[in-house]
Amino acid sequence: MQTFIKNLASLVDQEVEIKAWLYNKRSSGPIAFLELRDGTGWVQAVAAKSDLSATVWEDVEKATQESSVVILGKVAKHPKKENVFELQVKDFKIIQLAQEYPIAHKEHGPDFLMENRHLWLRSKKQWAILRVRDSIITAIGEYLHKELFIKVDSPVFTPNACEGTTTLFPVPYFDLGTAYLSQSGQLYIEAAIASVGRCYDFGPVFRAEKSKTKRHLTEFWMMDAEAAFVEHEENLKIQEGLVRYIIRYCLNNCQEELRILERNTEPLEKADNPFTRYTYDEAIKKLNELGSDIKYGEDLGNDDEGILTKDSEVPVFIEKWPKSIKPFYMKRDSVNPDLVLNDDLIAIEGAGEIIGGSQREDDYDLLLSRIKAEGLNIEDYQWYLDLRKYGSVPHAGFGIGLERMVRWVTGVEHIRECIPFPRTIGRLKP
């Protein structure tokens, strides 16, 4: 019966069968040290020539990097390392003898690694990133369900834009003309809250934005959440609660992965405290004081986000932006109608924006006037306007970029490592 490497600690002195890949091999005369992985973890197996038949030892010697194998062995505590276990090999069989593996245990350039992304995923670092990514997904679902949200899926093909058509991928759609790949599920889950109260979607979204920064992808995963009867202040509390829950979850459940990534976890531990909050006006003034030449009415660039959070131990909310630079659906601030009730959440350590959210305009006439002012086709948005005709309520929501959150938690430099198969303006394969 197959045993998984992650369970070996509870099986000391027992014989187990492991099905795995040979990650690395070292030989010292009649002894071979085999580093194995099975997806759940990594273990060293020690094969002694004196303990094996000649045929089995021959297989041990000829096994190559990335060969798939079945090993029968006795679980033992590592003689020198605390809480580390190894296998004393009793039998060894090759399932498939791998050809010469193109990714050796040495430094390779990023272009080479991206061309071989399908194989690069097997490295310890990429394994760890994928597992942290999975933990973040799990944490998001756990937190939102605790807050009474349910998952409601939104379509990938959409007839119109959520935030303008300049960054949409058009797709011919049979006899109905042009469809677009979704850039957000927000408009659709706004419809769903009248059914379920609080909901979220979680899936791939697409932005035809010609950006080449370390934190931009053309295809990425976004979680959009929406809640009925929630206004601006409560929306911020939900967002902060989510991010802090993710941090705690990863610190508690990804210790081995973060160790492999050599991630200094102290900043993450300190980030689990009340977040800082600036209005847009306050942020612009502070940036100017710190040397930025940003002007009122401009969006924050990567450098501005870094300057603003440089000395902060916690993420920073920037709220109440000018309506002129934000989408049509955001609700105006009753105190100053030139501003909207929105927020961007900027993470520390140069991670940049990880959340964008707002209270939505729930008044039919005001939303209609905004759609007209944007020059959008009213017919395309009639169904969205309908939501304000039949039982409209105050509501708010936000979206969190999964890969940006992964990048921050793992501490990796480039976002392309935070998704299994990245799509950028210069890469469409593998």
Secondary structure, 3 states (H helix, E strand, C coil): CECCHHHHHHHCCCEEEEEEEEEEEEEECCEEEEEEECCCCEEEEEEEHHHCCHHHHHHHHHCCCCCEEEEEEEEEECCCCCCCEEEEEEEEEEEECCCCCCCCCCCCCHHHHHHCHHHHCCCHHHHHHHHHHHHHHHHHHHHHHHCCCEECCCCCEECCCCCCCCCCCEEECHHHCEEEECCCCHHHHHHHHHHHCEEEEEEEEECCCCCCCCCCCCEEEEEEEEEECCCHHHHHHHHHHHHHHHHHHHHHHCHHHHHHCCCCCHHHHHHCCCCEEEEHHHHHHHHHHCCCCCCCCCCCCHHHHHHHHCCCCCCEEEECCEHHHCCCCECECCCCCCEECEEEEEECCCCEEEEEEEEECCCHHHHHHHHHHCCCCHHHHHHHHHCCCCCCCCEEEEEEEHHHHHHHHHCCCCHHHHCCCCEECCECCC
